[in-house]
Amino acid sequence: MRRSHLRQLLAACALLALPQVASAQAAPPPLRVVATFSVLADMVREVGGPAVEVASLVGPNADAHMFAPTPADARRVASADLVVVNGLNYEGWIERLIRASGYKGPVLVASEGITPRRVGRGIDPHAWQSLAHAKQYVENIRAALVAAAPTRRAEIDTRAAAYLQRITVLEQDTLARIGRLPAQQRRVITAHDAFGYFAAAYGVEFVSPRGWSTDSEPSADAVARIVRQARAQQVGALLLENISDPRLIERIAREAGVGVGGALYSDALSPPGTAADTFLRMFAHNVRTIVEALEQARPAAFAKP
């Protein structure tokens, strides 16, 4: 009897353990995703949620244009299940890094399907500065995560749909806020040309002494041209960028007689727990900063069309 009772007890314990084993089998480990910079990493986290574990090669407040990969970055890429890049010639170092790492897995180009902004032969890589393009990024990320983790499709699809809805709400608010500004009032100077897609989408004119990259200093002639343009057009606001040395904008402000109206986040988020630590918070911060700087400018600053 005692042996029979012991066998029954062991069988009951085994049955109780079965749901735990099944649950463990139904929840595979998260995908290891490496994104090239903080904006992409945040988008992947939003879409993937618990299904992903995300590392960003270029962190908050850091400049991807100037990034130099290390052996630790190569090891991080080598251990990834998925690598997410912006494309549009933004990460000039990524192909060399992938080759050096030996990574053979999938690479998602998050800007796939977006028609790039061009000047001559050059391609502007900052497509995430348009919320319409950000939606394409999200859809591309969703599809790549589903392909890599098909058993978690329902969860990923649900999170992507909710994220797209939040982007749509912000897009509508952005159009409304900027739409209330007179067209001739929407002139801003920034350190480098990172807001061309924003300009095209929302009707704000940006003037920059640098081109699309920050990897070289602007010439004296370029700075002088911006100062003359600021004086001639009576530009109402100069805005710093979190990845750029503020001295250039401060110099232009002094020489043009225009105040510095705050800081924008162009190519990188701010550190966790601060004002622009997610893509949506970053974008909303930029819109608020631009609108408030232009609203506070002297009315005389917009006398000339």
N, C-alpha and C positions, 0 to 999 in steps of 0.2 A: 504493500500500500504506500509505504513511504517513497519507494522508487517511482511508482506510478504518479504520485502527487508531485514529485520533483520534476518528472518529465512534463506534466501538464503546466506547471509553473513556468518552466523554461520556454515552452511553446507559446504561452500567453505573452511572455516578455518579448519574444521574437516578433509576434504579431503587432505588439504596441510599437516596436521600433520601425516597422515597415513604412508607415507614413512619413517618418523623419527621413528615412533613406530615399523614398520617392521624392520628397520635397527637395532634398539636396541635389538629386539628379535633375530636377526640373529647373533649378536655378544655376546655370553655368556661371563660371567666373566672368567678371566684366571684361569687355574688350579693352586691350591696351592700345590707346590711340595717342599718337604724337602729332600735335598741330604746330605749325611753324611759328605762330605768334599769338598773343593773348586774345585778340578779338576772335580768331577762329576757334581757339580752345574753349572760350565761353559759349560760342554757338554749339559746339559739339556737346558740351555738358548739358546745355538746355535741352537739346534733342534726345540725347542718349540717357540722361539721368543715371539710375543705378546700373544700366547696361554697359556703361563705359567707365574707364579710368583714364583720365586725360592728363598729358604733360605738354607744356608749352615750351618750345625751344627758346623763343624770345619772350621774356617776361614783361610784367607791367612797367610802364614808363621807360621801356627800352626800345631802341631804334633798330628795326629789322634791316634797314638799308646798310647799317654799319656792323652788323652781327658777324662774329668770327666763330664758327663752331669749334668745339673742343672734343677730345677723345671721349669725354663723358656723354656728349651729345650723340656721337656715333654709336655708343653702346645703347643709349636710350632708343634710337631709331632701330637698331638691330633687333631689339626685343619687342618691337611693336607688332600689333595685329593689323593696324591701319595707320597710314600716314596721310595727313590732311594738309594741303598747301593752298595758297591763294592762287598762284599762277599769274598770268599777265606780266611775266618777267619781274615779279616783285622780289622773290627770293633768289637772287643770283647765285647763291651758295648751295641751294638745296640738292641739285643733281649731284654735285661733287660729294656732298655729305652722304647721300644715299648710296653712291658707289663705294665710298670708303667704309661704310657700315656693313656692307654685304647684304643689306635688306632686300628681300625678293618678293615681299607681299604687295598688296594693292596700295596705290597712291591715288587719293581723291584730289582733283583740282576743283576747289570749291566754287570758282568763278565760271565753271563750264556753262556754256549757253548764254553768257552775257556778251553783248556787243560792246567792245571796249571803246573808250574815248581815245582819240588819236590826235596828235599834232605832228604832221609830217609822217615819218616812219616810227615815231615813238608811241608807246602804249602807256596810258595811265593805269597803274595797277590798283588804285584806291577805290575799287567798285563798291565796297561795303558802305561808302559814305552816301549811297542812295538806298533808302529802305525798300524800294522796289527790287533792287538788285540783292539786298539782304535776304529777301524772300527766296530768290533763286539759290542763294548759298544754302539756306535751310533745307530746301527740297533736295539739293544735291547731297547734303550731309545725311538726310533721312534715308535716301536711297542707298547710300554706301553702308550705313550702319545696318540696315535691313539685310543687305546682301551678305554682310559679315556675320550677322547674328539673326538668322531667319526665325529662330524659335521665339525671339523677343519682338517680333514685328508689331504686334498689337500695341504693346507698351510704347515703342518708339514712334509709331504713327500717331498715337494719341498725344504724346508730348509735342511732336512737331506741329500738329494742328493747333494746339493751344498756344504755342510760341508764335506761329504765324498770325494768330488773332491778335496777340499783344503787339506785334509789329504793325499790323494794320491800324490799330487804335493810335499808336504813336505817329504813324504816317499822317493820319487825318488831323491830329493835333498840330503837327509840324506845318502842314499846309495852311491851317487856319491861323496860326500865330504869325507866320511870315507873311501871309496874305494880307494881314492888317497893316503892314508897313507900306508906305508909298514906294513905288518902284525906284524912284530916283534916290531913295534913302538907303538902298541895300548895297552898300559898298564897304568892303572889309579888306584889310591887309593882314596876311598871315606869313609865317616864315618860309614855308615851302608849299608848292602847288599840290596839296593833298585833298582839296575840296572841290575839284572840278565836277565830279558826279553830283555832289550836293548842290552846286551852283546850277547845273542843268535841270535838276529835279525840282528845285524850290525857288529859283529866281533870285539868288543872291550872287553878286559879283565879287569874286575874290581876286586880289592882286598879290603876287608873291615875287620876291627877288630871286628865289631858287626855283628850279624846275621840280619834277616829280620825286627826285631823290635828294637826300641830305648828305650824300657822300662827298660833296665838295662845297667850298665856300663860294658865295656869289661874288662876282667881280665888282669893283668899285663903280663901274659904269652902270651895272644892273641896280645897285643900291641907289645911285643918284637918279636913275630913271624912275624908280619907285617913289622917291622923295618928290620929284617934280610932278609925277602923276597924282600923288596924294594932295599936293598943294593945288594943282589945277582943277582936280575933280572935287576938292574939299571932302575927302573921304572921312567918314565920321568915326571909324573905330579901327584900331590896330589890336590884334589878338595874338597872344603868345600861343605856343604849342608845348605840350608836356615833353616831347622828345627833342626839342630844340633849345639851343642856348638862347636865353632871353635878350642877350646884349644886342643882337642885330635889330630886333623889333624896337627895343628901347632907343637905339640910335636913330632909327627912322622916325620914331615918334618925336624925338627932340628936334630933329632937323625939319620935319614937316609941320610941327606945331599941332600934333594930334595926340590925344590921350590914349593910353593903353587900357583896353576895356575888359580885360580878363584873359583866361587861358582856355584853349580848346584841346581836345584829345583827338589826334588824327590817326596815328598808326599803332597806338598801344593803349590799353586800359590803365587805370590807376591801380594802386595796390588794394588788396582785399580790405573791405570795410571803409573805403573812402568814396568820394563823390561819383566816380566813373568806373566802378569795378566790374561792371557787366556791359555788354554791348548796348543794351537798351538804355541803361543809366548813362552811359557815355554819350549816346546820341541825343538823349533828352537834355543833358547838361549842355552840349554844344548849341542846340537850338535856343535854349534859354539864355545862354551867354551872348550869342549873336544878337538876339532880339533885344535884350536889355541894354547892350552896349549901343546899339543903333538908336533905341528910343531915348537914351540919356544924352546922346550927342546934341550939340547946340543946333537949333533950327537953321541957323545961318550956314551950317556945314553942308547943307544940301541945296544951296541956292542954284548951283549949276547942274544941268542935266548930265 
